[in-house]
Each structure stands twice: as C-alpha cells, then as structure tokens.
Amino acid sequence: MVTRTRQIEFPVRANSFRPDLESLPPSASRPRLFACGLALLLFIVPSCKPKATQILLGPSQALTAVLAEEAASFSGTKKQIALITHDASWGPPSTVEQALVHLLKKQGHAVAIVKAANIGNPMLSGAVGLKAADFFEALEKSAGSGALISLVGAPLLTPDDTARLTRDHTPVLVVATAQVGDKIGVRGDPLQLARLLESQAIQLAIIDGGSAANGSGKTNSERERFDQNYRILRRPQ
C-alpha cells in the first residue's frame, strides 16, 4: 500500500521582527536587557567628550589620590611603600594600581609589590579574599617600609592569627571597595573590618558609601570627589 502526502504551502509575510520584551518572562527578558545595556555602554564610553569621561573616571582617580596621600602620611620620613595586589589569574594590573604606583613614584617614594596574591574566583564556590598566609608573607617582606597597601581587601584573619601580630608591624591600609579601577574589588564585612581596626591588625580601610552630601556638589578637588563615593574607617582614638 502506498501512502500519499500532500504538501501544504503557507503564505509568509515579510514583516520585520520586533520582539515584545514585555511579553517575555523575566528570566528571558533580563539577559536581553542586560546585553542591550552593555552594548549601549560600550558605544557611549568611547564617544564621551573629555568632560563626560572625567566624570566616569573621577571616583577611581580620587581613590588613587587619597590613598597615596594617606600612605604618605603613615609613611612619614620612610620613602618605601609596599603593595599587595592580585595575581595573574585576575588579569593585568588594575588602573588604580598602575596610577597609584605612578603617583607614589612621582612623589619620591619607592614602590615594591611584595605579594601578588591568589584571592580566589568570585564565580566559584569558596572564600574570596586575602589569605592569612599571604598577608603574613607580605608583612614580613614589607618590614622597614612606611606603609603596606592591600588592593585586594582585608586579610582573612582568625583570632589566633591576630594574636600573632606585633604592635610595631608596618602600617596596613586596605582598599575594600566593590570596584578598584577597572577590576572587581574585594569588599570587606564592616564587622570584620572593625575587629581588624580594633586589634590594630590594620590601620585604615577604604570602603564604599560616600554621599553627595559630603561635598558641595562641585568636584573641584580629589578629596571632595572621594568623599562623595567612599568612606575611610579608622580605629577610634
């Protein structure tokens, strides 16, 4: 027996396709919106005029300037500044690291990267941050320096680790912000930072949380721009 099939042709209209994002479920529309936003950002940033570019880069420049100022204050007459940075798994040095090294050298300081730390992968499970062993290694190598700056957040210290610290160790300044220039930063838990400051494991921490109310609305100084985007935590006197 032979079965015959009949081909049916459907008319095709040559209308342009216009996706209705509102009709899509949230899980489907969100990636599309993100992709559109990213494409728009990549288009806008290169075409920014100098003034607009300055506004976009302002917070990072202010962070660099104030961090260098604070490091110089802690360093005093010592002209050696030590840095803890991320290792190659996080890519090349951040724009803040490059600018900071340049600025410190311009001010007459010698800069040494005493530890390029493996701080983990935020996309995978496990702790992300500066391991105690890496921190102690950096402290040992920075002996005699005026200040030790961690661009990868606060050290992950237990009470036993903290007890190992001597009171006269190199002053430690920590950048614990969500973004460090063009790199993702390692934010710190406020309670953890408070404990580290109280125990004098670190002497200063920079975190997110500035406010426009901290400035006059003008960005005529790096410190004012810094105050609009960041906060400095210190040990209470």
C-alpha positions in Angstrom: 0.0 0.0 0.0 1.3 3.4 -0.9 0.6 6.5 1.3 0.4 9.8 -0.5 1.2 13.0 1.3 0.0 16.4 0.2 2.3 19.4 0.6 0.6 22.4 2.0 2.1 25.9 1.4 1.6 28.6 4.0 1.9 32.2 3.0 4.8 34.1 4.5 4.6 37.7 5.3 7.9 39.7 5.2 7.2 41.8 8.2 10.2 42.9 10.3 10.6 41.1 13.6 10.1 43.2 16.7 10.4 41.2 19.9 8.0 42.2 22.6 10.1 42.2 25.7 7.1 42.9 27.9 5.5 39.6 26.8 8.7 37.6 27.7 9.1 36.0 31.1 11.5 37.8 33.4 14.2 35.1 33.0 14.1 35.6 29.3 13.9 39.4 29.1 16.6 40.1 31.7 19.6 38.8 29.7 18.3 40.6 26.6 18.0 43.9 28.5 21.5 43.4 30.0 23.0 42.7 26.6 21.4 45.8 25.2 22.6 47.9 28.2 26.1 46.6 27.8 26.2 47.3 24.1 24.9 50.8 24.8 27.6 51.4 27.4 30.4 50.2 25.1 29.0 52.6 22.5 28.7 55.6 24.8 32.1 55.4 26.7 34.4 55.7 23.7 32.3 58.5 22.3 32.3 60.5 25.6 33.6 64.0 25.5 36.6 64.8 27.8 34.3 66.2 30.5 32.0 63.2 30.5 35.0 60.8 30.6 36.3 62.7 33.6 33.0 62.2 35.4 33.1 58.4 34.7 36.8 58.1 35.8 36.6 60.6 38.6 36.0 58.2 41.5 38.9 55.9 40.6 41.2 58.9 40.3 40.0 60.3 43.6 40.6 56.9 45.2 44.1 56.8 43.9 44.9 60.4 45.0 43.6 60.0 48.6 45.1 56.5 49.0 48.5 57.9 48.1 48.0 60.8 50.4 47.1 58.5 53.3 50.0 56.2 52.6 52.4 59.1 52.6 51.0 60.3 55.9 51.6 56.9 57.5 55.0 56.5 55.9 56.4 59.8 57.3 60.1 60.0 56.5 60.3 56.5 55.2 60.1 56.5 51.4 59.2 52.9 50.8 55.6 51.8 50.1 54.7 48.1 49.8 51.8 46.8 47.8 49.7 43.6 47.9 47.9 43.0 44.5 46.1 40.3 42.7 48.0 37.6 40.8 47.8 36.9 37.1 44.6 34.9 37.4 42.7 38.2 37.7 44.4 39.6 34.7 46.8 42.6 34.3 47.2 45.2 37.0 44.2 47.4 37.6 44.1 51.0 36.5 44.2 52.1 40.2 47.3 50.0 40.8 49.1 51.5 37.8 48.0 55.1 38.7 49.0 54.6 42.3 52.5 53.3 41.5 53.0 56.2 39.1 51.8 58.8 41.7 53.8 57.4 44.6 57.0 57.3 42.5 56.3 60.9 41.3 56.1 61.9 45.0 59.5 60.4 45.6 58.5 57.0 47.1 60.0 53.7 46.1 57.2 51.1 45.5 57.6 47.4 45.9 54.9 44.7 45.1 55.6 42.3 48.0 52.8 39.9 47.2 50.7 39.1 44.1 48.0 37.1 45.9 45.7 34.4 44.7 42.4 35.7 46.2 40.1 33.1 44.7 37.4 33.2 42.0 34.2 35.1 42.8 32.4 32.9 40.2 33.2 29.7 42.0 32.5 28.4 45.5 34.9 29.1 48.2 36.2 32.1 50.1 37.4 35.2 48.1 39.9 37.4 49.8 43.5 37.8 51.1 44.6 34.6 52.9 46.3 34.9 56.2 49.4 33.2 54.9 49.8 35.7 52.1 49.2 38.6 54.4 51.9 37.4 56.9 54.3 36.9 54.0 53.6 40.4 52.8 54.1 41.8 56.3 57.5 40.1 56.6 58.6 41.3 53.2 57.5 44.9 53.9 59.4 45.2 57.2 61.1 48.6 57.2 58.5 50.1 54.8 56.5 53.1 55.7 53.2 51.5 54.7 51.7 48.3 53.3 48.7 48.8 51.0 46.3 45.9 50.2 44.4 46.5 46.9 42.7 43.1 47.4 40.7 43.8 50.6 41.3 43.0 54.2 43.2 39.9 55.4 41.1 36.9 56.4 42.4 36.5 59.9 41.2 34.3 62.8 41.6 35.5 66.4 44.7 33.2 66.6 46.1 34.9 63.5 45.5 38.3 65.0 47.3 37.3 68.2 50.5 36.6 66.2 50.8 40.2 65.1 53.3 42.5 66.8 52.3 46.1 67.7 55.1 47.6 65.7 54.3 46.0 62.3 54.2 48.0 59.1 51.0 50.2 59.0 48.4 48.4 56.8 46.0 50.3 54.6 43.2 48.3 53.0 41.1 49.0 49.9 37.8 47.1 50.4 35.6 48.6 47.7 33.4 46.8 45.2 35.4 48.2 42.3 39.1 49.0 42.1 39.5 50.9 38.9 38.7 48.5 36.0 38.8 45.5 38.3 36.3 43.9 40.7 37.3 44.7 44.2 37.1 42.6 47.4 34.6 44.2 49.7 35.0 43.7 53.4 32.4 42.9 56.1 32.0 46.0 58.3 32.2 43.9 61.5 35.4 42.2 60.3 37.0 45.5 59.4 36.0 46.9 62.8 37.7 43.9 64.6 40.8 44.3 62.5 41.0 48.0 63.2 40.4 47.5 66.9 43.1 44.8 67.2 45.4 47.1 65.1 45.9 44.4 62.5 45.1 47.2 60.0 45.3 50.9 60.5 42.9 52.2 57.8 40.2 50.8 55.5 38.6 52.4 52.5 35.0 51.3 51.8 32.1 52.3 49.5 29.5 54.5 51.0 30.2 58.2 50.2 27.4 60.6 49.7 26.8 63.7 47.6 26.0 65.4 51.0 29.7 65.1 51.9 30.6 67.6 49.2 29.4 70.9 47.9 28.2 69.4 44.7 31.3 70.5 42.8 34.1 68.2 42.0 37.0 70.7 42.3 39.2 68.5 44.5 40.1 64.9 44.6 39.3 64.7 48.3 35.8 66.1 47.7 35.2 63.6 44.9 36.5 60.9 47.2 34.1 61.9 50.0 31.2 61.6 47.5 32.0 57.9 46.7 34.0 56.4 49.6 34.5 56.4 53.3 37.6 55.9 55.5 37.4 53.7 58.6 40.0 54.2 61.3 40.5 52.9 64.8 38.8 55.1 67.4 41.3 57.1 69.4 
